Amino acid sequence: MADISCPICTVDDIVDHKDKYECMTCGHEWPKEIVEEDEHVEERVVKDAYGNVLEKGDIVQMIKDLKLKGTSKVLKSGMKSKPIRLVDGDHEIDCKMDGLSIALKACFVKKVQS
């Protein structure tokens, strides 16, 4: 075993079980921690309705009319946003349109080329 020692007595006389380690000297047992050496977090890629990659600060434009739930307002096709912010969840985009702070799904917008 590579460089594993007991966290209690610091002796390296360790038994490797399927889901834990056991020190042969003091009898202490502790769970195995899964360590992935090439662990890298993939950044979420959000794409608009046409496959363009969206980034924080982009400006988007509605591609179809959408009625906002709970209000009588409608976001009209062609309406542009203020710079967007990408968030986790079902509605990937936070932005302001027509003076309202809203969350949108990326499939209803297209990136405005600047």
N, CA and C of each residue as an Amber inpcrd file, in Angstrom:
protein
   342
   0.8390000  -1.1820000   0.0000000   0.0000000   0.0000000   0.0000000
   0.8800000   1.2390000   0.0000000   0.4020000   2.2630000  -0.6330000
   1.2200000   3.4520000  -0.8250000   0.9210000   4.5060000   0.2260000
   1.8780000   4.7590000   1.1010000   1.8590000   5.8820000   2.0360000
   0.5710000   6.0280000   2.8410000   0.0120000   4.9300000   3.3260000
  -1.1600000   5.0170000   4.1870000  -0.7270000   4.6110000   5.5850000
  -1.0520000   5.4660000   6.5400000  -0.7430000   5.1530000   7.9270000
  -1.9670000   5.4500000   8.7740000  -2.0060000   4.8620000   9.9430000
  -3.1390000   5.0230000  10.8480000  -3.2260000   6.4740000  11.3240000
  -4.4170000   7.0930000  11.2600000  -4.5640000   8.4690000  11.7330000
  -4.4660000   8.5940000  13.2510000  -4.5690000   7.4750000  13.9740000
  -4.4950000   7.5090000  15.4370000  -3.0600000   7.3000000  15.9280000
  -2.4400000   6.1720000  15.5260000  -1.1080000   5.8500000  16.0530000
   0.0090000   6.0780000  15.0350000  -0.3020000   6.4520000  13.8410000
   0.6310000   6.7620000  12.7470000   1.5180000   5.5920000  12.3030000
   1.1390000   4.3880000  12.6430000   1.8760000   3.2040000  12.2070000
   1.3670000   2.8140000  10.8250000   2.2650000   2.2910000   9.9720000
   1.8370000   1.9490000   8.6280000   1.5650000   0.4630000   8.4300000
   1.2400000  -0.2490000   9.5000000   0.8580000  -1.6590000   9.4460000
  -0.6620000  -1.7140000   9.2600000  -1.1080000  -1.5830000   8.0040000
  -2.5200000  -1.3860000   7.6720000  -3.0420000  -2.5650000   6.8730000
  -4.2840000  -2.9860000   7.2000000  -4.9760000  -4.0020000   6.4160000
  -5.9610000  -3.2780000   5.5070000  -5.9390000  -3.6380000   4.2380000
  -6.7930000  -2.9970000   3.2310000  -8.0200000  -3.8720000   2.9880000
  -9.1720000  -3.4700000   3.5520000 -10.4380000  -4.1720000   3.3070000
 -11.1190000  -3.5390000   2.1020000 -12.2660000  -4.1330000   1.7000000
 -12.9720000  -3.6380000   0.5140000 -13.4220000  -2.1900000   0.6730000
 -13.9860000  -1.8310000   1.8190000 -14.5480000  -0.4970000   1.9940000
 -13.9260000   0.2920000   3.1440000 -12.8730000  -0.2600000   3.7740000
 -12.2380000   0.4350000   4.9030000 -10.7940000  -0.0110000   5.0680000
 -10.0920000   0.7570000   5.8900000  -8.7370000   0.3880000   6.3060000
  -8.7940000   0.0210000   7.7850000  -7.8580000  -0.8650000   8.2040000
  -7.7840000  -1.2590000   9.6150000  -6.3290000  -1.2870000  10.0540000
  -6.0520000  -0.6440000  11.1890000  -4.6980000  -0.6360000  11.7380000
  -4.4800000  -1.9150000  12.5350000  -3.4130000  -2.6500000  12.2320000
  -3.1150000  -3.9010000  12.9370000  -2.5370000  -3.6440000  14.3290000
  -2.0110000  -2.4580000  14.5640000  -1.3990000  -2.1440000  15.8480000
  -2.4430000  -1.7450000  16.8930000  -3.2790000  -0.7470000  16.5670000
  -4.2310000  -0.2430000  17.5630000  -5.6740000  -0.6750000  17.2980000
  -5.9580000  -1.2540000  16.1160000  -7.3030000  -1.7360000  15.8030000
  -8.2540000  -0.6750000  15.2550000  -7.7560000   0.5420000  15.0630000
  -8.6150000   1.6140000  14.5370000  -9.0370000   1.3050000  13.1070000
 -10.3230000   1.5660000  12.7880000 -10.8440000   1.3760000  11.4440000
 -11.3580000   2.7130000  10.9160000 -11.1440000   2.9690000   9.6190000
 -11.6640000   4.1860000   9.0110000 -12.0340000   3.8960000   7.5630000
 -13.0320000   4.6230000   7.0320000 -13.5020000   4.3400000   5.6640000
 -12.4850000   4.7820000   4.6250000 -12.5230000   4.0730000   3.4920000
 -11.6660000   4.4680000   2.3670000 -12.2420000   5.7320000   1.7520000
 -11.3840000   6.6360000   1.4290000 -11.7960000   7.8250000   0.7110000
 -11.4150000   7.6180000  -0.7340000 -12.3940000   7.7960000  -1.6110000
 -12.1240000   7.6200000  -3.0340000 -11.4510000   8.8880000  -3.5410000
 -10.2260000   8.7370000  -3.9890000  -9.4590000   9.8650000  -4.4870000
  -9.2520000   9.6600000  -5.9770000  -9.7850000  10.5590000  -6.7490000
  -9.6000000  10.4850000  -8.1860000  -8.4490000  11.4050000  -8.5540000
  -7.4350000  10.8300000  -9.1520000  -6.2260000  11.5880000  -9.4390000
  -6.4420000  12.6420000 -10.5140000  -7.1800000  12.2950000 -11.5450000
  -7.4040000  13.2310000 -12.6360000  -8.7680000  13.8970000 -12.4850000
  -9.0790000  14.3000000 -11.2640000 -10.3760000  14.9050000 -11.0040000
 -10.3750000  16.3360000 -11.5340000 -11.2430000  16.5880000 -12.4540000
 -11.4150000  17.9360000 -12.9770000 -12.9090000  18.1830000 -13.1440000
 -13.3130000  19.3550000 -12.7740000 -14.7120000  19.7000000 -12.8480000
 -14.9820000  20.3180000 -14.2170000 -15.9240000  19.7280000 -14.9170000
 -16.2590000  20.2680000 -16.2200000 -17.1840000  21.4540000 -16.0340000
 -16.8640000  22.5280000 -16.7010000 -17.6930000  23.7120000 -16.6350000
 -18.9300000  23.4730000 -17.4970000 -20.0610000  23.9020000 -17.0030000
 -21.3160000  23.6990000 -17.7130000 -21.3290000  24.5590000 -18.9740000
 -21.7250000  23.9550000 -20.0760000 -21.8110000  24.6680000 -21.3390000
 -23.2920000  24.8850000 -21.6350000 -23.6790000  26.1560000 -21.7750000
 -25.0600000  26.5060000 -22.0780000 -25.1050000  27.0120000 -23.5080000
 -26.0150000  26.4300000 -24.3050000 -26.1350000  26.8200000 -25.7160000
 -27.5280000  27.3760000 -25.9690000 -27.5920000  28.3500000 -26.8680000
 -28.8830000  28.9310000 -27.2310000 -29.6350000  28.0020000 -28.1870000
 -30.7710000  28.4530000 -28.6990000 -31.6130000  27.6310000 -29.5730000
 -30.9100000  27.2300000 -30.8640000 -29.8880000  27.9620000 -31.2640000
 -29.1760000  27.6830000 -32.5080000 -27.8090000  27.0360000 -32.2840000
 -27.5000000  26.6620000 -31.0570000 -26.2460000  25.9730000 -30.7640000
 -25.0680000  26.8730000 -30.4570000 -25.2730000  28.1800000 -30.3550000
 -24.1890000  29.0940000 -29.9950000 -23.9430000  29.0130000 -28.4960000
 -22.6980000  28.9630000 -28.0870000 -22.3490000  28.8830000 -26.6710000
 -22.5810000  30.2420000 -26.0170000 -23.3170000  30.2380000 -24.9000000
 -23.5920000  31.4600000 -24.1600000 -22.6020000  31.6060000 -23.0190000
 -22.2130000  32.8480000 -22.7520000 -21.3010000  33.1530000 -21.6520000
 -21.8670000  34.2900000 -20.8400000 -21.3610000  34.4310000 -19.6190000
 -21.7860000  35.5300000 -18.7620000 -21.4990000  36.8580000 -19.4710000
 -22.4950000  37.7460000 -19.4490000 -22.3230000  39.0520000 -20.0620000
 -22.8260000  39.1530000 -21.4910000 -23.2030000  38.0100000 -22.0990000
 -23.7640000  38.0500000 -23.4470000 -25.1450000  38.7050000 -23.4120000
 -25.5740000  39.1610000 -24.5660000 -26.9250000  39.6910000 -24.7150000
 -27.6890000  38.7080000 -25.5830000 -28.9130000  38.3740000 -25.1420000
 -29.7270000  37.4180000 -25.8790000 -31.0100000  38.0770000 -26.3610000
 -31.6220000  37.4330000 -27.3440000 -32.8480000  37.9390000 -27.9470000
 -33.8700000  36.7960000 -27.9680000 -35.1200000  37.1020000 -27.6490000
 -36.1850000  36.1040000 -27.6500000 -36.4340000  35.6360000 -29.0860000
 -36.6980000  34.3230000 -29.2620000 -36.9980000  33.8060000 -30.5980000
 -38.4850000  33.5120000 -30.7750000 -39.2460000  33.5640000 -29.6670000
 -40.6910000  33.3860000 -29.7570000 -41.3480000  34.1210000 -28.6020000
 -42.6190000  34.4070000 -28.7270000 -43.3570000  35.0690000 -27.6590000
 -43.5360000  34.1080000 -26.4910000 -43.3140000  34.6050000 -25.2770000
 -43.5190000  33.8050000 -24.0660000 -44.3290000  34.6080000 -23.0710000
 -45.4000000  34.0160000 -22.5550000 -46.1710000  34.6570000 -21.5090000
 -45.4980000  34.3360000 -20.1790000 -45.2950000  35.3600000 -19.3560000
 -44.6920000  35.1520000 -18.0440000 -45.7530000  34.6470000 -17.0770000
 -45.4840000  33.5220000 -16.4460000 -46.4400000  32.9420000 -15.5070000
 -46.6490000  33.8850000 -14.3310000 -47.8940000  34.0220000 -13.9270000
 -48.2180000  34.8470000 -12.7760000 -48.3770000  36.3230000 -13.0920000
 -48.1990000  36.6890000 -14.3400000 -48.3570000  38.0890000 -14.7370000
 -49.1480000  38.1420000 -16.0380000 -49.4830000  39.3430000 -16.4440000
 -50.1480000  39.5140000 -17.7320000 -49.1550000  39.9370000 -18.8120000
 -47.8560000  39.9400000 -18.4840000 -46.8220000  40.3790000 -19.4320000
 -46.4420000  39.2560000 -20.3970000 -46.0470000  39.6660000 -21.5800000
 -45.5720000  38.7390000 -22.6050000 -44.2170000  39.2380000 -23.0840000
 -43.2490000  38.3420000 -23.1300000 -41.9510000  38.6690000 -23.7200000
 -42.0720000  38.4030000 -25.2100000 -41.9880000  39.4370000 -26.0040000
 -42.2050000  39.3450000 -27.4450000 -40.9650000  38.8440000 -28.1690000
 -41.1730000  38.1790000 -29.2720000 -40.0880000  37.7370000 -30.1270000
 -39.2710000  38.9450000 -30.5720000 -37.9580000  38.8450000 -30.5020000
 -37.0810000  39.9390000 -30.8950000 -36.6530000  40.8330000 -29.7470000
 -37.2950000  40.7010000 -28.5660000 -36.9400000  41.5200000 -27.4010000
 -35.5550000  41.1310000 -26.9150000 -34.6990000  42.1260000 -26.6450000
 -33.3250000  41.8760000 -26.2140000 -33.1980000  42.0420000 -24.7010000
 -32.2350000  41.3390000 -24.1430000 -31.9830000  41.3830000 -22.7040000
 -30.8460000  42.3390000 -22.3950000 -30.6930000  42.6290000 -21.1200000
 -29.4750000  43.2400000 -20.6080000 -28.4520000  42.1070000 -20.5300000
 -27.1810000  42.3810000 -20.1990000 -26.2000000  41.2900000 -20.0880000
 -26.6860000  40.1840000 -19.1330000 -26.5010000  38.9340000 -19.5680000
 -27.0260000  37.7830000 -18.8370000 -26.0360000  37.2450000 -17.8150000
 -26.5770000  36.3970000 -16.9410000 -25.7800000  35.6590000 -15.9680000
 -26.2210000  34.2090000 -16.0670000 -25.2760000  33.2700000 -16.1230000
 -25.5980000  31.8510000 -16.2160000 -25.6860000  31.2530000 -14.8240000
 -26.7090000  30.4430000 -14.5930000 -26.9340000  29.8320000 -13.2880000
 -27.2250000  28.3450000 -13.4690000 -27.1390000  27.5920000 -12.3850000
 -27.4870000  26.1740000 -12.4110000 -28.9930000  26.0310000 -12.3200000
 -29.4880000  24.9360000 -12.8240000 -30.9120000  24.6750000 -12.7350000
 -31.5430000  24.5360000 -14.1050000 -32.8650000  24.3900000 -14.0910000
 -33.6230000  24.1900000 -15.3060000 -33.6330000  25.4420000 -16.1840000
 -33.7360000  26.6010000 -15.5480000 -33.6970000  27.8760000 -16.2560000
 -32.2720000  28.4170000 -16.1250000 -31.4860000  28.2790000 -17.1920000
 -30.0390000  28.5240000 -17.1310000 -29.6410000  29.9870000 -17.1490000
 -30.5540000  30.8810000 -17.5240000 -30.2040000  32.2820000 -17.7440000
 -30.9640000  33.1820000 -16.7690000 -30.2460000  34.0500000 -16.0720000
 -30.8460000  35.1320000 -15.2880000 -30.5430000  36.4210000 -16.0300000
 -31.5670000  37.2450000 -16.2410000 -31.3450000  38.4990000 -16.9580000
 -32.4780000  39.4730000 -16.6700000 -32.3490000  40.6450000 -17.2260000
 -33.4090000  41.6420000 -17.1560000 -33.9090000  41.8950000 -18.5580000
 -35.2430000  41.8750000 -18.6800000 -35.9090000  42.2070000 -19.9460000
 -37.1170000  43.0410000 -19.6000000 -37.3070000  44.1010000 -20.3100000
 -38.4760000  44.9580000 -20.1220000 -38.6050000  45.3990000 -18.6630000
 -37.4630000  45.6150000 -17.9890000 -37.4710000  46.0820000 -16.6100000
 -37.7340000  45.0150000 -15.5710000 -37.8750000  43.7550000 -15.9750000
 -38.1400000  42.6520000 -15.0500000 -36.9270000  41.7430000 -14.9390000
 -36.6400000  41.2770000 -13.7290000 -35.6080000  40.2540000 -13.5510000
 -36.2770000  38.9050000 -13.7680000 -35.7770000  38.1500000 -14.7330000
 -36.4030000  36.8740000 -15.0660000 -35.3620000  35.7870000 -15.2540000
 -35.8310000  34.5480000 -15.1650000 -35.0140000  33.3710000 -15.4540000
 -35.5730000  32.7430000 -16.7180000 -34.7080000  32.4240000 -17.6500000
 -35.1250000  31.8690000 -18.9410000 -34.4190000  30.5650000 -19.2350000
 -35.0820000  29.7330000 -20.0270000 -34.4220000  28.5610000 -20.5770000
 -33.6980000  28.9940000 -21.8490000 -32.5390000  28.4390000 -22.0650000
 -31.7140000  28.8450000 -23.2080000 -32.3440000  28.4750000 -24.5420000
 -33.2720000  27.5430000 -24.5580000 -33.8770000  27.1180000 -25.8200000
 -34.8300000  28.1680000 -26.3940000 -35.1580000  29.2110000 -25.6370000
 -36.0700000  30.2460000 -26.1140000 -35.3540000  31.5250000 -26.5490000
 -34.0210000  31.5040000 -26.5760000 -33.2740000  32.7200000 -26.9160000
 -32.1910000  32.4110000 -27.9400000 -31.7180000  33.4730000 -28.5820000
 -30.5400000  33.3530000 -29.4270000 -29.5610000  34.4440000 -29.0200000
 -28.2950000  34.1360000 -29.1730000 -27.2330000  35.0710000 -28.8230000
 -27.1890000  36.1920000 -29.8490000 -27.1080000  37.4260000 -29.3550000
 -26.9880000  38.5820000 -30.2380000 -25.5050000  38.7870000 -30.5080000
 -25.1380000  38.7360000 -31.7710000 -23.7300000  38.9170000 -32.1410000
 -23.3550000  40.3850000 -31.9790000 -22.2850000  40.6410000 -31.2440000
 -21.8750000  42.0300000 -31.0420000 -20.6020000  42.3530000 -31.7740000
